Amino acid sequence: MNTISRNVLSAAVGAVVLSFGGLAHAETIKIAVAGPITGPVAQYGDMQMSGAKMAVEQINAKGGVNGKKLEAVLMDDVCEPKQAVAIANQIVNQKIKYVVGHLCSGSTQPASKLYEEEGILMITPAATNPAITQQGYKMVFRTIGTDDQQGPTAGKYIAEKAKPKKLAILHDKQQYGEGIAKEVKKTVEAAGIKPVLFEGINKGQTDFSALITKMKKDGVDFVYYGGYHPELGLLLRQSKEQGFDAKYMGPEGVGNKDISAIAGPASEGLLVTLPADFSTDPANAALVKAFKDKNQDPSGPFVMPAYSAVQIIVDAIQATKTEDAVKLADHIRKNSFQTPIGKVAFKDNGDLKEFEFVIFNWHADATKTPVK
C-alpha cells in the first residue's frame, strides 16, 4: 500500500471513528449533576454525586432508557450563587435538558430561574429553603423536605423535650442557614420560648471567642445553629475550650463526618435534624450493598435523594416516551414514583407531598443514633 493510499484509509477510518463517536454522543441522554465538587462543603457534593452516578450506572446496566444510555455530567458550583449561575448557563449552552441539583439553597434559587426560563427540568436532592419552590415555577422539584418542615421539627423538640432556660439561635446569614434559623425561632416562640439571642455570624468566620463570652454571660444553655459544618465545628471546639457547655443543635447542613474532624470530642452529643436514614430500609438492601462494594457510604442525607432524582427523570421518560423536559415536568407533577426514599408524589409547586426529618444524636466518631 502506498503512502497516499494509507493516508486516504487513515482519514476514512478517522471519519468513521468520529461518526460513531458523534452517534454515541447523540444517543446519550445527559443529566447534569450540579453541586459543590470543591470548596468547604464538597463532602455534601460527594453525597449528591455518588447517589446520582450510582443511579446512572445501574440504569445503564439494565439497558438504559428507551435504547439510550444515560450520561452524568458533573458540574462544580462550589456552593456559590454566582458560580451556580455560570454553571446553569453552561448547562443551557450544552443543551442539557435535566439537572440533578443544585445543593446549597443560595445556589439553587438563582440557577432555578434560568432553568425555568429555558425549559430545563431541575430536581434538587438537597436544597431545603422554601423560597425555591414558592416562585411559581413549573420546572423545579426537590426530593428532600423543606426548612418549614425541618425547622418546626427542631423547634418542637427544643420546646417540648430540651426545655432550655436560655436559648440562643445563631445562623450564618445565608439563605439556607438564616432561613431555617427563622423557622426554629418562629416555632419556639409559638410555644412560649423567647430566645435571648438571635444573631448571625459570617461565613468563613474562625474566631468565636466574643460570641461564646456573650452567650456565657447571658446564661445560654442551648444553642441552635442554622448553617453548615465548617463554622459550627469551630464553634463547638472553641466552646469546649472556653468551658461553655451548652447543648448544641443544627440542621442537615452540619451532619457529616467533617464536623467530627473539626470539633473532635466537642461534637459528641450534638443534636442534628436529618432525613431518615434510607440505607436502613430493607427495601434498599441490594442498593446499599452496591454502594458498599464501591467503598461508598450510602447513609449520607443526600445520597438516596440524588439517586431518586435520577430515577424519577428516567421513569418519567419511560412513561411518557418523550424526552421533552416540559412534558416530563407535567408528568412528574401528576404521578407518584417508587424510589429509594419511598413512594413519592409532588405538590403543584414541586415539593414532596410528604417528607420526614428525624432528630439524631451525633457522636465524636462521626456515627449517629436516632433520638428516642
C-alpha positions in Angstrom: 0.0 0.0 0.0 1.5 3.4 -0.9 1.6 6.4 1.3 -1.3 8.2 -0.4 -3.5 5.1 0.0 -2.5 4.8 3.6 -3.4 8.4 4.2 -6.7 8.1 2.5 -7.6 5.0 4.5 -6.4 6.6 7.7 -8.6 9.6 7.0 -11.5 7.4 6.3 -11.1 5.4 9.5 -10.8 8.7 11.4 -14.1 9.8 9.8 -15.8 6.6 10.8 -14.5 6.9 14.4 -15.7 10.4 14.6 -19.0 9.4 13.1 -19.5 6.6 15.6 -18.4 9.0 18.4 -20.9 11.6 17.2 -23.6 9.0 17.0 -22.9 7.7 20.5 -22.9 11.2 21.8 -26.2 11.9 20.1 -27.7 8.8 21.6 -26.8 9.7 25.1 -29.3 11.3 27.5 -27.3 13.8 29.5 -28.2 14.7 33.1 -26.2 17.5 34.7 -25.3 16.9 38.4 -24.6 20.3 39.8 -23.2 21.0 43.2 -20.0 21.5 45.2 -17.2 19.3 44.0 -14.7 21.6 45.6 -14.9 24.1 48.4 -15.8 23.9 52.1 -18.9 21.8 51.7 -17.7 19.5 49.0 -18.4 16.5 51.2 -22.1 17.1 50.6 -21.5 17.3 46.9 -19.8 13.9 47.1 -23.0 12.5 48.6 -25.1 14.0 45.7 -22.6 12.9 43.0 -22.3 9.4 44.3 -26.1 8.9 44.5 -26.7 10.3 41.0 -23.8 8.4 39.5 -24.9 5.1 41.1 -28.4 5.6 39.6 -26.9 6.3 36.1 -24.7 3.3 36.4 -27.4 0.9 37.5 -29.9 2.2 34.9 -27.3 1.8 32.1 -26.5 -1.7 33.3 -30.2 -2.6 32.7 -30.1 -1.3 29.2 -30.5 2.5 29.7 -33.6 4.4 28.7 -35.5 3.6 25.5 -32.3 2.2 24.0 -30.2 5.2 25.1 -27.5 5.3 27.8 -27.5 8.0 30.5 -24.5 10.3 30.9 -23.9 12.1 34.2 -22.3 15.5 33.5 -20.7 16.6 36.8 -20.7 20.4 37.4 -18.9 22.2 40.2 -20.7 25.3 41.6 -18.7 25.4 44.8 -22.0 26.2 46.5 -21.6 29.8 45.4 -24.5 31.7 43.8 -22.5 33.4 41.1 -20.8 30.2 40.1 -24.1 28.4 40.1 -25.5 30.8 37.6 -22.4 30.3 35.5 -22.9 26.6 35.7 -26.6 26.9 34.7 -25.5 28.9 31.7 -23.1 26.1 30.7 -25.9 23.6 31.0 -28.1 25.7 28.8 -25.3 26.1 26.2 -24.7 22.4 26.2 -28.4 21.8 25.6 -28.7 19.5 28.6 -32.4 19.1 29.5 -32.2 17.7 33.0 -30.4 18.8 36.2 -30.0 16.9 39.5 -29.0 19.8 41.8 -28.1 22.2 42.9 -27.2 21.5 46.5 -27.0 24.7 48.5 -30.2 26.8 48.6 -28.4 30.0 47.9 -27.0 28.5 44.7 -30.2 26.6 43.7 -32.5 29.6 43.7 -30.7 31.8 41.2 -29.9 28.8 39.0 -33.6 27.7 39.0 -34.7 31.0 37.4 -32.6 30.2 34.4 -33.8 26.6 34.2 -37.4 27.8 34.3 -36.8 30.3 31.5 -35.0 27.7 29.4 -37.4 24.8 30.0 -34.9 22.7 31.8 -36.1 20.2 34.4 -34.4 20.6 37.8 -34.7 18.2 40.7 -32.7 19.2 43.8 -31.9 16.4 46.3 -30.6 18.8 48.9 -31.7 22.4 48.8 -34.3 22.9 51.5 -35.2 26.6 51.6 -38.9 27.0 50.9 -38.5 30.1 48.7 -37.1 27.9 45.9 -40.5 26.4 45.3 -42.5 29.5 46.1 -41.6 31.2 42.8 -44.5 29.6 40.8 -42.1 27.7 38.6 -43.1 24.5 36.8 -39.7 23.0 36.0 -38.4 22.9 39.6 -38.8 19.9 42.0 -37.0 18.5 45.0 -36.5 15.1 46.6 -36.0 16.4 50.1 -38.1 18.2 52.6 -38.1 21.9 53.3 -36.9 24.1 56.1 -40.5 24.9 57.1 -40.7 21.2 57.9 -37.3 20.7 59.3 -37.3 23.9 61.4 -40.5 23.0 63.3 -39.2 19.5 63.9 -36.2 21.0 65.7 -38.2 23.8 67.3 -40.8 21.3 68.7 -38.0 19.2 70.2 -36.4 22.3 71.8 -39.7 23.4 73.3 -41.1 20.1 74.4 -38.0 17.9 75.2 -35.0 20.1 75.8 -36.9 22.9 77.6 -33.9 25.2 77.8 -33.7 28.0 80.4 -31.9 30.3 78.0 -31.9 29.7 74.2 -29.6 31.2 71.6 -30.3 30.9 67.9 -27.4 31.5 65.5 -27.1 31.4 61.8 -24.6 32.1 59.0 -26.5 34.9 57.3 -27.0 32.7 54.2 -30.3 31.8 52.6 -30.3 28.3 54.0 -28.9 28.9 57.4 -30.8 32.1 58.2 -34.0 30.6 56.7 -34.0 27.6 58.9 -33.0 29.5 62.0 -36.0 31.8 61.5 -38.3 28.7 61.3 -36.9 27.4 64.6 -37.4 30.8 66.1 -41.0 31.0 64.9 -41.7 27.5 66.3 -40.2 28.1 69.8 -41.8 31.5 70.2 -45.2 30.0 69.4 -44.5 27.6 72.2 -43.8 30.5 74.6 -39.9 30.4 74.5 -38.3 33.7 73.6 -34.6 33.3 72.6 -32.2 35.5 74.5 -30.1 35.8 71.3 -30.8 35.6 67.6 -27.6 36.5 65.8 -25.7 35.9 62.6 -22.1 35.0 62.2 -20.1 35.4 59.0 -19.5 32.6 56.5 -15.9 31.5 56.9 -15.5 33.0 60.4 -13.0 31.3 62.5 -12.9 33.1 65.9 -16.0 32.8 68.1 -14.5 33.9 71.4 -16.6 37.1 71.7 -19.8 35.3 70.8 -19.1 32.5 73.3 -18.3 35.0 76.0 -21.6 36.8 75.3 -23.6 33.5 75.5 -21.9 32.5 78.7 -22.7 35.9 80.2 -26.3 35.6 79.1 -26.6 32.1 80.8 -27.3 30.3 77.5 -27.7 26.6 78.0 -29.0 25.6 74.5 -27.8 26.8 71.1 -29.5 26.2 67.8 -27.3 26.9 64.8 -28.5 27.3 61.2 -25.8 26.8 58.6 -23.0 24.4 57.6 -20.5 22.3 59.4 -17.2 24.3 58.9 -18.3 27.2 61.2 -20.3 25.0 63.7 -17.3 22.6 64.1 -15.1 25.5 65.2 -17.8 26.9 67.4 -18.2 23.6 69.1 -14.5 23.2 69.6 -14.0 26.7 70.9 -17.0 26.4 73.2 -15.5 23.3 74.8 -12.1 25.0 75.1 -13.7 28.0 76.8 -15.7 25.9 79.3 -19.1 26.8 77.6 -21.1 23.5 77.9 -24.4 24.4 76.3 -26.2 21.8 74.3 -25.9 22.4 70.5 -28.3 21.5 67.7 -28.2 22.0 64.0 -29.8 21.0 60.6 -28.7 18.5 58.0 -26.1 21.0 56.8 -23.9 20.1 59.8 -24.5 16.4 59.9 -21.4 14.8 58.3 -18.1 13.4 59.4 -16.2 16.6 58.9 -17.8 18.2 61.9 -16.3 15.4 64.0 -12.9 16.0 62.3 -13.1 19.8 63.1 -14.7 19.7 66.6 -13.3 16.4 67.8 -14.7 15.3 71.2 -16.8 18.5 71.3 -19.0 17.1 68.5 -20.2 14.3 70.9 -23.9 14.8 71.7 -24.6 17.4 69.0 -28.3 17.1 68.0 -28.9 17.1 64.3 -32.1 17.0 62.2 -31.6 14.8 59.1 -33.7 12.9 56.6 -34.4 9.4 57.7 -31.5 7.0 57.1 -32.8 5.4 53.9 -29.8 3.0 54.0 -31.5 1.1 56.8 -34.7 0.4 54.8 -34.7 -3.4 53.9 -36.1 -2.5 50.5 -32.7 -0.8 49.7 -30.5 -3.7 50.8 -29.2 -4.5 47.3 -28.6 -0.8 46.6 -26.8 -0.4 49.9 -24.6 -3.3 49.0 -23.8 -1.8 45.6 -22.6 1.4 47.4 -20.5 -0.5 49.9 -19.0 -2.7 47.2 -17.6 0.6 45.8 -16.5 1.7 49.3 -19.1 4.5 49.3 -21.3 5.5 52.2 -25.0 5.2 51.3 -26.2 6.8 54.6 -25.4 10.4 53.8 -28.5 12.6 53.8 -28.3 13.5 50.0 -27.3 10.1 48.6 -30.6 8.4 48.2 -32.5 11.6 47.3 -30.0 12.2 44.5 -30.4 8.6 43.3 -34.2 9.1 43.4 -34.0 12.3 41.4 -32.3 10.5 38.5 -34.8 7.6 38.8 -37.8 9.9 38.7 -36.5 11.6 35.5 -35.9 8.2 33.9 -39.3 6.8 35.0 -40.9 9.9 33.5 -39.1 9.5 30.2 -40.1 5.8 30.0 -43.7 6.5 30.9 -44.2 9.4 28.5 -42.0 8.1 25.8 -40.6 11.6 25.3 -37.5 13.5 26.3 -39.3 16.8 26.3 -38.5 18.3 29.7 -41.7 20.4 29.9 -43.8 17.3 29.3 -41.8 15.3 31.8 -42.3 18.0 34.5 -46.0 17.9 33.9 -46.0 14.1 34.2 -43.9 14.2 37.4 -46.3 16.7 39.0 -49.3 14.4 38.3 -47.9 11.0 39.2 -46.2 9.0 42.0 -42.8 7.2 41.9 -41.3 4.3 43.8 -37.8 5.3 44.8 -35.1 4.5 47.4 -36.6 7.3 49.6 -40.0 5.6 49.4 -43.1 6.2 47.2 -43.1 9.9 46.4 -45.6 12.3 44.9 -45.3 16.0 44.4 -47.3 19.1 45.2 -48.1 21.5 42.4 -45.1 23.7 43.5 -42.6 20.8 43.1 -42.3 20.0 46.8 -42.8 16.4 48.0 -46.2 15.8 49.5 -44.6 14.1 52.5 -41.1 14.0 53.9 -39.9 13.3 57.4 -36.9 14.8 59.3 -35.5 12.8 62.2 -33.5 14.0 65.2 -30.2 12.2 65.7 -27.5 12.3 68.4 -24.2 12.9 66.7 -21.1 11.2 68.1 -17.4 12.1 68.0 -16.6 9.1 65.9 -19.0 10.5 63.2 -21.7 8.0 63.8 -25.3 8.9 64.7 -28.2 7.4 66.6 -31.8 8.4 66.5 -33.2 10.3 69.5 -35.9 8.2 71.0 
